[in-house]
Amino acid sequence: MRILLDENIGAETDRWLRSRGHDGLSAAAAGLRGSVDDVVYRLAYETVRVLITLNYQDFRLMEKFPPQ
């Protein structure tokens, strides 16, 4: 699975996912540290990655961040 980890997901989770064969990319590794949610979402969308985040309050707005 292709995954984008928001910057609130730790490196240990990144390593764990990679060890299980997932194509993981962290927001920090993508140069998005401190970026607004729209930019993080756009990268996930454009690179066809599942976004994993703990930032429910911002990303819960499905009309702004549709799951597809």
Secondary structure, 3 states (H helix, E strand, C coil): CEEEECCCCCHHHHHHHHHCCCEEEECCCCCCCCCCHHHHHHHHHHCCCEEECCCHHHHCCCCCCCCC
